[in-house]
Amino acid sequence: MRKQDLVDLGFGRYIVIRELRVRDVRNLLAQTELVEQLDIFELRPDRAGELETRLGDCLQMPKGKTLKRLRPAKINEIKEKLLAVNQAFLKPAGSGGRAAKDPVKELDNTCIVLIERGHVGVFDYGWGFFINVCNWTIQQSQKKT
């Protein structure tokens, strides 16, 4: 339910890049000030430690490797793949141009509705899958009315 990609470091070692989950997006929204100060997709060596912490398991480095120790070409490859697997997050659909007053609360309320409809693992869904489930649920409720 989550998109992922790999960056080959050679010698059978890979960096695993995964799509943000609902829980990851929620944590980012809850730390709005921090997100405004740190672009999670801006891979700068001077902020590599913060970025690795912020992305959690969305960026899985091989043992002993850190972003600080990678060549700029590899960092660019990681950035491109992070952007590719997170297109659903970067280009949200269905917002209608309306900004949420309290995005964390709105996300929580949406998740509660989905949990009530049987999606008990919703916080572990990849963001793209979550958007698809939301759209499908809306379509189903519109058919009933």
Secondary structure per residue as TSV (DSSP state, phi and psi in degrees):
chain	resnum	aa	ss	phi	psi
A	1	M	-	360.0	1.4
A	2	R	-	-125.3	135.5
A	3	K	-	-72.7	150.2
A	4	Q	E	-151.5	163.0
A	5	D	E	-148.4	168.2
A	6	L	E	-125.3	148.7
A	7	V	E	-117.4	120.8
A	8	D	E	-81.7	121.3
A	9	L	E	-98.0	-1.4
A	10	G	E	88.2	163.1
A	11	F	T	56.6	32.4
A	12	G	T	73.6	16.5
A	13	R	E	-109.4	136.3
A	14	Y	E	-134.0	151.0
A	15	I	E	-98.6	128.2
A	16	V	E	-97.6	127.3
A	17	I	E	-115.3	122.6
A	18	R	E	-119.3	154.6
A	19	E	-	-66.4	146.3
A	20	L	-	-60.9	138.7
A	21	R	B	-91.1	169.9
A	22	V	H	-57.6	-43.1
A	23	R	H	-62.0	-35.8
A	24	D	H	-67.2	-44.4
A	25	V	H	-63.2	-42.1
A	26	R	H	-59.9	-44.8
A	27	N	H	-62.8	-39.9
A	28	L	H	-64.6	-42.5
A	29	L	H	-65.2	-36.2
A	30	A	H	-68.9	-20.5
A	31	Q	T	-112.1	47.8
A	32	T	H	-50.6	-45.9
A	33	E	H	-57.5	-45.0
A	34	L	H	-66.0	-39.9
A	35	V	H	-64.6	-37.9
A	36	E	H	-64.6	-31.2
A	37	Q	H	-82.9	-23.7
A	38	L	S	-131.0	109.1
A	39	D	-	-73.0	114.4
A	40	I	T	-66.0	-16.7
A	41	F	T	-104.7	8.4
A	42	E	-	-96.3	103.6
A	43	L	-	-90.7	86.1
A	44	R	-	-103.5	132.0
A	45	P	G	-55.6	-33.5
A	46	D	G	-71.8	-13.0
A	47	R	G	-120.7	16.7
A	48	A	H	-60.0	-41.3
A	49	G	H	-62.0	-43.7
A	50	E	H	-62.1	-41.8
A	51	L	H	-65.0	-45.9
A	52	E	H	-60.2	-40.1
A	53	T	H	-66.1	-44.2
A	54	R	H	-65.1	-38.3
A	55	L	H	-82.9	-16.1
A	56	G	G	54.6	-129.2
A	57	D	G	-80.7	5.1
A	58	C	G	-73.2	-18.3
A	59	L	E	-133.4	97.9
A	60	Q	E	-103.6	111.4
A	61	M	-	-91.3	148.0
A	62	P	-	-64.5	156.0
A	63	K	T	-54.6	129.9
A	64	G	T	86.7	-4.5
A	65	K	-	-104.8	143.8
A	66	T	-	-135.7	163.1
A	67	L	G	-60.3	-34.2
A	68	K	G	-61.0	-25.3
A	69	R	G	-96.5	6.4
A	70	L	S	-97.2	152.7
A	71	R	-	-70.7	152.7
A	72	P	H	-54.7	-35.8
A	73	A	H	-63.1	-40.1
A	74	K	H	-69.5	-38.0
A	75	I	H	-63.2	-40.8
A	76	N	H	-64.2	-39.7
A	77	E	H	-62.9	-42.4
A	78	I	H	-61.3	-46.2
A	79	K	H	-59.4	-46.4
A	80	E	H	-59.5	-42.0
A	81	K	H	-74.0	-34.5
A	82	L	H	-61.1	-44.4
A	83	L	H	-64.3	-40.8
A	84	A	H	-64.7	-45.8
A	85	V	H	-76.7	-12.7
A	86	N	T	-112.3	26.7
A	87	Q	H	-58.6	-37.9
A	88	A	H	-63.7	-32.3
A	89	F	H	-77.7	-40.0
A	90	L	H	-75.3	-26.6
A	91	K	S	-124.9	73.4
A	92	P	-	-62.1	143.5
A	93	A	-	-111.1	151.3
A	94	G	S	82.0	5.2
A	95	S	-	-78.3	-20.5
A	96	G	T	64.6	21.4
A	97	G	T	77.4	4.5
A	98	R	-	-92.1	127.0
A	99	A	-	-89.2	135.6
A	100	A	-	-71.5	139.0
A	101	K	S	-67.8	-41.8
A	102	D	S	-133.5	87.1
A	103	P	H	-60.7	-33.0
A	104	V	H	-66.2	-45.7
A	105	K	H	-64.3	-41.5
A	106	E	H	-64.1	-41.4
A	107	L	H	-64.4	-44.5
A	108	D	H	-59.7	-44.3
A	109	N	H	-62.2	-40.7
A	110	T	H	-63.0	-42.9
A	111	C	H	-64.4	-38.4
A	112	I	H	-61.8	-43.9
A	113	V	H	-60.2	-43.7
A	114	L	H	-67.6	-38.2
A	115	I	H	-62.6	-42.2
A	116	E	H	-62.4	-24.3
A	117	R	T	-96.3	12.2
A	118	G	T	103.9	-0.7
A	119	H	-	-90.7	67.7
A	120	V	T	-67.0	-24.0
A	121	G	T	-98.2	25.7
A	122	V	G	-56.8	-33.8
A	123	F	G	-70.3	-15.4
A	124	D	G	-98.9	-0.8
A	125	Y	S	-66.9	144.2
A	126	G	B	-64.6	151.2
A	127	W	H	-60.1	-40.7
A	128	G	H	-61.9	-43.6
A	129	F	H	-65.1	-40.7
A	130	F	H	-57.8	-46.0
A	131	I	H	-61.3	-42.6
A	132	N	H	-62.7	-42.2
A	133	V	H	-63.1	-42.8
A	134	C	H	-61.0	-47.4
A	135	N	H	-62.3	-42.5
A	136	W	H	-63.0	-42.8
A	137	T	H	-62.7	-41.8
A	138	I	H	-62.9	-44.5
A	139	Q	H	-61.5	-41.3
A	140	Q	H	-65.0	-40.6
A	141	S	H	-70.5	-31.5
A	142	Q	H	-70.2	-33.1
A	143	K	H	-66.1	-32.6
A	144	K	H	-73.6	-24.1
A	145	T	-	-93.7	360.0
